Amino acid sequence: MDRRQFCRSAAGASLACTLPFPFLSAAHASTSLRAVTSDGAETELERAAVREFGGELDGPVMIAGDSGYDAARRIWNGMHDKHPALIARCASSRDVVHAVTFARERNLLVAIRGGGHSWPGKSVCEGGIMIDLADLNQVDVNPERKIASAAGGALLNNLDTASLAHGLVTTAGVVSHTGVGGFTLGGGFGRLNRRYGLAIDNLAGARIVTADGKLRTVSASEEPELFWGLRGGGGNFGVVTQFDFRLHPFNRNVLSGLIMWPMAQARDVLEFYGEWSEKVSNDLYTGPLMVTTPEGDGLVGMEVVYAGDPALGEKELAPLRAIGKVAEDGIKVQDYMVLQTHEDATFHHGVRSYAKNGMVKHITQGLVDAMIEAYRPDPRLAFFTHTAGGAVKQVGELDTAFPHRNAETMVIVAGAWLDPAEDASAMAAAREWFAALAPFTGGYYDNIEFEGDSSAAGNYGPAYSRLQKLKSQYDAGNLFRLNSNIKPA
Ligand SMILES: Cc1cc2nc3c(=O)[nH]c(=O)nc-3n(C[C@H](O)[C@H](O)[C@H](O)COP(=O)(O)OP(=O)(O)OC[C@H]3O[C@@H](n4cnc5c(N)ncnc54)[C@H](O)[C@@H]3O)c2cc1C
């Protein structure tokens, strides 16, 4: 609902419209709290019912004005400044059951916040309920079974740190303050995915609270169809309270780092990459990036992780390192967590950000030419890739609900800036850059997409009709709709 429309219809509209959040300004003055239903209509929540709900939870229930409310409603992307009517900061799976039940019974708009990294801001909502999992961040590792059990709000750093402490690892993404929840449910690309597959390929099971308020255990043998849908179907089927990942023995001292060249050498670097990349071993993860320094110097680079014997990695990387005149070669044997955290500060919380991506089947000469021509010397923007292929490609197209198995890579243009006055120009520049690459892509990765909503159904490809049946079975009322939404059949 448009805020203006809401203000026109609400009693005391003139006062409410001058305040930052009309729903909650009214809350403290009356016996009810204004909220929004899943289809955008206004509704009123009895304050007594809200108090009773708060009393049932181990964690706090917050409304505007409560200490902690403003911090909790903020998510990573500073472009999203929304005010849920309630925030249920869950401390247990039991709390999640209560929160889902409370929301369903009142048909409230529901946002689920895992790590809060959703680019389009789907983990927060205006006027509904935010089911906030930030305190459910424990990761327990069973080294004998080689399983890491991550709570629904754990961050990738929690997962990597707990697993590596036992000499084990699973695929995690490239910025360590990203949430395990959204990351995994959308697929989960990381620097080890050519070796071990996507995060969903390592998922052995999960615990999920579905729209009916039931806490279910799912795996290949328990509710297998729901388990299939979780692996790529986003948050469509419920609130996942636990993810169980298969782990792999891993020497954390890996040959890894960044290698950079001046932009003038982009053609040599990218043409070499186009020929070489589809032939490299599954131990090698490397993909191009293009950035501009604050001083305006363009750099083309590669991020490298070699997940095997460093001596073999040195041999495999030798031709890459021999290209032209390298500006900086930071590839060396170093702790895996150095690279896993080196972008954390750049992508800090509160930055304003936009991203567009597309999946690429083959790195053709046409794409290489487009990469070079599309480059914009704008320090707010970057081009980068998430390399796939390898183990990602070895999983069948419909073995999970993630459809883009035949892609070799994902091309991404993202922007980051601080001043709201730059929103329009930064987004326009990123769109223009990506538009030059778009003809070489087919489908996109929903997790790194600011505006995929209108094409969500098509992007699930052949998995969509099966996902729709599953959605009808577990969430016919579409309670969980702030995601890459699957419409119930
Ligand atoms: C800086 C940055 C770096 C990134 N790097 C990578 C990367 O390397 N690889 C990659 O694959 N992706 C990456 N991403 C994309 C990332 O995977 C998505 O943004 C993902 O949605 C983040 O998960 P989250 O839990 O932090 O997000 P949230 O904003 O909390 O949630 C995102 C979506 O997932 C749902 N959700 C979250 N947790 C749960 C849960 N427990 N149960 C049910 N639904 C849930 C939410 O409802 C929402 O729809 C990155 C994003 C950012 C901002």
The ligand as an SDF file (V2000), in Angstrom:
LIG
                    3D

 53 58  0  0  0  0  0  0  0  0999 V2000
   27.8980   -8.2810    0.7190 C   0  0  0  0  0  0  0  0  0  0  0  0
   27.2210   -9.4980    0.1610 C   0  0  0  0  0  0  0  0  0  0  0  0
   27.9710  -10.5740   -0.2660 C   0  0  0  0  0  0  0  0  0  0  0  0
   27.3550  -11.6970   -0.7880 C   0  0  0  0  0  0  0  0  0  0  0  0
   28.1140  -12.7610   -1.2210 N   0  0  0  0  0  0  0  0  0  0  0  0
   27.5100  -13.8690   -1.6890 C   0  0  0  0  0  0  0  0  0  0  0  0
   28.2570  -15.0180   -2.0710 C   0  0  0  0  0  0  0  0  0  0  0  0
   29.4670  -15.0370   -1.9870 O   0  0  0  0  0  0  0  0  0  0  0  0
   27.5970  -16.0830   -2.5430 N   0  0  0  0  0  0  0  0  0  0  0  0
   26.2440  -16.1180   -2.6510 C   0  0  0  0  0  0  0  0  0  0  0  0
   25.7100  -17.1290   -3.0580 O   0  0  0  0  0  0  0  0  0  0  0  0
   25.5080  -15.0430   -2.2930 N   0  0  0  0  0  0  0  0  0  0  0  0
   26.1070  -13.9340   -1.8090 C   0  0  0  0  0  0  0  0  0  0  0  0
   25.3700  -12.8600   -1.4480 N   0  0  0  0  0  0  0  0  0  0  0  0
   23.9260  -12.9010   -1.6140 C   0  0  0  0  0  0  0  0  0  0  0  0
   23.3010  -13.5660   -0.4100 C   0  0  0  0  0  0  0  0  0  0  0  0
   23.3780  -14.9600   -0.5480 O   0  0  0  0  0  0  0  0  0  0  0  0
   21.8430  -13.1340   -0.2900 C   0  0  0  0  0  0  0  0  0  0  0  0
   21.7760  -11.7570   -0.0820 O   0  0  0  0  0  0  0  0  0  0  0  0
   21.1440  -13.8920    0.8260 C   0  0  0  0  0  0  0  0  0  0  0  0
   19.7690  -13.7070    0.6940 O   0  0  0  0  0  0  0  0  0  0  0  0
   21.6340  -13.4330    2.1670 C   0  0  0  0  0  0  0  0  0  0  0  0
   21.0980  -14.1950    3.1870 O   0  0  0  0  0  0  0  0  0  0  0  0
   20.7490  -13.4970    4.5700 P   0  0  0  0  0  0  0  0  0  0  0  0
   20.2190  -14.5530    5.4580 O   0  0  0  0  0  0  0  0  0  0  0  0
   21.8880  -12.6690    5.0230 O   0  0  0  0  0  0  0  0  0  0  0  0
   19.6290  -12.5130    4.0730 O   0  0  0  0  0  0  0  0  0  0  0  0
   18.2180  -11.9630    4.6210 P   0  0  0  0  0  0  0  0  0  0  0  0
   18.1960  -10.5820    4.1270 O   0  0  0  0  0  0  0  0  0  0  0  0
   18.1340  -12.1750    6.0980 O   0  0  0  0  0  0  0  0  0  0  0  0
   17.2350  -12.8880    3.9000 O   0  0  0  0  0  0  0  0  0  0  0  0
   17.1970  -13.0020    2.5000 C   0  0  0  0  0  0  0  0  0  0  0  0
   15.9980  -13.8560    2.0860 C   0  0  0  0  0  0  0  0  0  0  0  0
   16.1260  -15.1490    2.6440 O   0  0  0  0  0  0  0  0  0  0  0  0
   15.0510  -15.4260    3.5500 C   0  0  0  0  0  0  0  0  0  0  0  0
   15.6220  -16.0840    4.7270 N   0  0  0  0  0  0  0  0  0  0  0  0
   16.7590  -15.7650    5.3820 C   0  0  0  0  0  0  0  0  0  0  0  0
   16.9840  -16.6290    6.3820 N   0  0  0  0  0  0  0  0  0  0  0  0
   15.9610  -17.5160    6.3620 C   0  0  0  0  0  0  0  0  0  0  0  0
   15.6230  -18.6480    7.1360 C   0  0  0  0  0  0  0  0  0  0  0  0
   16.4010  -19.0560    8.1340 N   0  0  0  0  0  0  0  0  0  0  0  0
   14.4950  -19.3310    6.8220 N   0  0  0  0  0  0  0  0  0  0  0  0
   13.7090  -18.9510    5.7940 C   0  0  0  0  0  0  0  0  0  0  0  0
   13.9820  -17.8780    5.0160 N   0  0  0  0  0  0  0  0  0  0  0  0
   15.0940  -17.1740    5.3030 C   0  0  0  0  0  0  0  0  0  0  0  0
   14.4270  -14.0880    3.8390 C   0  0  0  0  0  0  0  0  0  0  0  0
   13.0770  -14.1750    4.0870 O   0  0  0  0  0  0  0  0  0  0  0  0
   14.6730  -13.3040    2.5730 C   0  0  0  0  0  0  0  0  0  0  0  0
   13.6810  -13.5940    1.6140 O   0  0  0  0  0  0  0  0  0  0  0  0
   25.9590  -11.7340   -0.8960 C   0  0  0  0  0  0  0  0  0  0  0  0
   25.1950  -10.6470   -0.4640 C   0  0  0  0  0  0  0  0  0  0  0  0
   25.8200   -9.5360    0.0490 C   0  0  0  0  0  0  0  0  0  0  0  0
   24.9960   -8.3630    0.4620 C   0  0  0  0  0  0  0  0  0  0  0  0
  1  2  1  0
  2  3  1  0
  2 52  2  0
  3  4  2  0
  4  5  1  0
  4 50  1  0
  5  6  2  0
  6  7  1  0
  6 13  1  0
  7  8  2  0
  7  9  1  0
  9 10  1  0
 10 11  2  0
 10 12  1  0
 12 13  2  0
 13 14  1  0
 14 15  1  0
 14 50  1  0
 15 16  1  0
 16 17  1  0
 16 18  1  0
 18 19  1  0
 18 20  1  0
 20 21  1  0
 20 22  1  0
 22 23  1  0
 23 24  1  0
 24 25  2  0
 24 26  1  0
 24 27  1  0
 27 28  1  0
 28 29  2  0
 28 30  1  0
 28 31  1  0
 31 32  1  0
 32 33  1  0
 33 34  1  0
 33 48  1  0
 34 35  1  0
 35 36  1  0
 35 46  1  0
 36 37  1  0
 36 45  1  0
 37 38  2  0
 38 39  1  0
 39 40  1  0
 39 45  2  0
 40 41  1  0
 40 42  2  0
 42 43  1  0
 43 44  2  0
 44 45  1  0
 46 47  1  0
 46 48  1  0
 48 49  1  0
 50 51  2  0
 51 52  1  0
 52 53  1  0
M  END
$$$$
